[in-house]
Every structure is written in structure tokens, then in C-alpha cells.
């Protein structure tokens, strides 16, 4: 939860440009996570688990 300034949340005081920058950063961060997940399971035979999971 965001901190408060009086009776308003900090997020309510952000400008349009700042909100857009945060949104773009979040989208980029999610894209990196998705790419890492895809790379982890790419070219696996059907029914096979990745080596890291199989060893655990």
C-alpha cells in the first residue's frame, strides 16, 4: 500500500507522465519475465521436465 500525504495516497499525486513511465517499466519487466520463462522451457521434449526441476 502506498504512503499517505494527509488524507490522500501518494499515487494520487503522481503526474500523467510519471504514471506512464511506471506503466512502461512494468510492461518491460513483465516482458523480461515472460522471455525467461519461455527460454527455460524452449525445445523441451513433450513430457520432459527441465534439468533444474528434475534434479531437485
N, C-alpha and C positions, 0 to 999 in steps of 0.2 A: 504494500500500500504506500502511496506517496505521502510525503510530509505535508503538513498544513501550514498555511500562512493565515493566521486569524481563523476565519471560518471557511476558507477556500483551499482546495488542494493545489499543489504546485503545478500539476498538469494543466489546470485551467488557465494558468498564467503564461503558458508557452505560446510563442508566436506561430503563425502558419508555416513559416519557413523552417523553424526548428522541428515542428511536428513532422513535416515532410522529410527532413533529414533522418529523423529517428525511424520513420517508416521504411525508408530506403535501406538503412543499416540493418533493420530487422529482416527485410526481404533477402538481402545479400547473405546474412548469417544463416538463414534457413536454406538458401541455395547451397552453401558450403556443406551443411549437414546432410542434405539430400545427396550431393555428389559423393561424399564419403561413404554413405550407406550403399549407394549403387556400386561404387568401386569394390566394396567389401564382398558383395555377392555376385559380381560380374563373372561370367564364364564358369560358373559352377555347374557340375553335372546335376541333373534332376535327382532329388532325394539326398544329395550330399550336403553336409554342413561345412562351414568354413573351418579351417585348421585351428584357429584360436578357440572356437567354441567346442570343437571335437576334443581338444586336448584338456579342456577344463573339467 
